[in-house]
Amino acid sequence: MKGVGTHLVLELWGCSNLNDPEVVEQALRDVVDATDVTLLDLRVYPFSPQGVTGVAIVAESHIMIHTWPEHTYAAIDIFTCGQERDLTSAIEAVRTRFTPDRVQMMHIVRGILVE
Amino acid sequence: MKGVGTHLVLELWGCSNLNDPEVVEQALRDVVDATDVTLLDLRVYPFSPQGVTGVAIVAESHIMIHTWPEHTYAAIDIFTCGQERDLTSAIEAVRTRFTPDRVQMMHIVRGILVE
């Protein structure tokens, strides 16, 4: 079904490295590389006492990571538009960085175009 | 059902003002106000020849707007954690700024905590 974008909603449980801003940044860069999108801006926001938000704004929409170390949980969104992307490699990239015990995911087609 | 966050996925069709970075910024600020979250950073990225991305990073996660003026379409995500927020007012805020003909929405509970 044709839409303007593909939005992958990822739920990662039993993760490591959730309080490390450098790992969050590297995960964002890995997803950018895996999906072959054009990076426009990348920012990471550490929280006190714990938790990190990281965002990559790309020409094709965005990648967002929020972490809750206290729940060993990360919420990750990978939203791309244009050509089809290698989402399997993107998922593998975040698995490598955060080593979750369990991953749940939902794939949403955004902006479905009806003639 | 208890989760760490609430993610509202909005699809707006038949919109106005989609190529105006100032309207996108104001919409983000209106949603921040409506949901009573703590703004940490707000950035707007205009695209050539058209389209705007705007993101508000808040202490309670994020608000993201992507616009496609060529389809009169905007993809908006409102992700908050912590206490319950006034999402009805948030939806009204984006409706006021973009005057869509049609709004579709999905409410995702992120990070469902199972004991």
Boltz contact constraints between the chains, C-beta under 6 A:
constraints:
  - contact:
      token1: [A, 4]
      token2: [B, 68]
      max_distance: 6.0
  - contact:
      token1: [A, 45]
      token2: [B, 57]
      max_distance: 6.0
  - contact:
      token1: [A, 57]
      token2: [B, 45]
      max_distance: 6.0
  - contact:
      token1: [A, 61]
      token2: [B, 66]
      max_distance: 6.0
  - contact:
      token1: [A, 66]
      token2: [B, 61]
      max_distance: 6.0
  - contact:
      token1: [A, 68]
      token2: [B, 4]
      max_distance: 6.0
  - contact:
      token1: [A, 73]
      token2: [B, 111]
      max_distance: 6.0
  - contact:
      token1: [A, 75]
      token2: [B, 110]
      max_distance: 6.0
  - contact:
      token1: [A, 75]
      token2: [B, 111]
      max_distance: 6.0
  - contact:
      token1: [A, 110]
      token2: [B, 75]
      max_distance: 6.0
  - contact:
      token1: [A, 111]
      token2: [B, 73]
      max_distance: 6.0
